[in-house]
């Protein structure tokens, strides 16, 4: 099949047009809250109170890097970043 700009699209037999495709309804919030047990709720509340970034730990790691206590290989880091982006994640 050759695709030519400006040509009209022809429907394919057995495939519904996009307007006819239906998606499942989303789960109601009450249904998800029923799934969370009373054991999980305190843990989730504690996790929500935690900061996204532990600044104290970040500062400690920066200081250790500056003192030379942590090994750092920029070539290895660059290779890992490149591998990650080439993997298509």
C-alpha positions in Angstrom: 0.0 0.0 0.0 1.3 3.4 -0.9 0.5 6.5 1.2 0.0 9.6 -0.9 -0.5 13.0 0.8 -3.9 14.4 0.1 -5.5 11.1 -0.8 -8.7 10.0 1.0 -8.4 7.3 3.6 -10.3 4.1 2.9 -11.9 2.2 5.8 -10.4 -1.2 6.6 -13.0 -4.0 6.9 -13.5 -5.3 10.4 -11.9 -2.3 12.2 -14.2 0.1 13.9 -13.6 3.9 13.3 -12.0 5.7 16.2 -15.3 7.4 17.1 -16.9 4.0 17.8 -14.1 2.7 20.1 -15.2 2.6 23.7 -12.9 2.7 26.7 -13.8 1.1 30.0 -15.1 3.4 32.7 -12.7 4.6 35.3 -12.9 3.2 38.8 -14.8 5.4 41.2 -12.8 6.8 44.1 -14.9 4.9 46.7 -13.9 1.6 45.1 -10.2 2.3 45.5 -10.6 3.4 49.1 -12.3 0.1 49.9 -9.3 -1.7 48.6 -7.0 0.0 51.0 -6.9 -1.8 54.3 -6.7 -0.2 57.7 -3.1 -1.4 57.9 -2.1 0.4 54.8 -3.8 3.7 55.5 -1.4 4.8 58.3 1.6 3.8 56.2 0.3 5.8 53.2 -0.4 8.8 55.5 3.1 8.7 56.9 4.6 8.5 53.3 2.5 11.4 52.2 3.9 13.5 55.0 7.5 12.8 53.9 9.3 15.3 51.7 9.9 14.3 48.1 13.7 14.9 48.5 15.7 14.1 51.7 17.8 17.3 51.7 19.8 16.2 54.7 20.9 13.0 52.8 21.6 15.0 49.6 23.9 17.4 51.6 25.7 14.5 53.2 26.3 12.8 49.8 27.5 16.1 48.3 30.0 16.6 51.2 31.3 13.0 50.9 31.8 13.6 47.2 33.7 16.8 47.8 35.9 15.0 50.4 36.6 12.3 47.9 35.0 9.6 50.1 32.7 8.5 47.3 34.1 7.3 44.0 32.8 9.1 41.0 33.4 8.1 37.4 31.9 10.6 35.0 32.6 8.3 32.0 30.7 5.5 33.5 27.8 7.8 34.4 27.7 9.2 30.9 27.6 5.6 29.5 24.8 4.6 31.8 22.7 7.7 30.9 23.3 7.0 27.2 22.3 3.4 27.6 19.1 4.4 29.5 18.0 6.8 26.8 18.8 4.4 23.9 16.7 1.7 25.6 13.5 3.6 24.8 12.1 3.7 28.3 
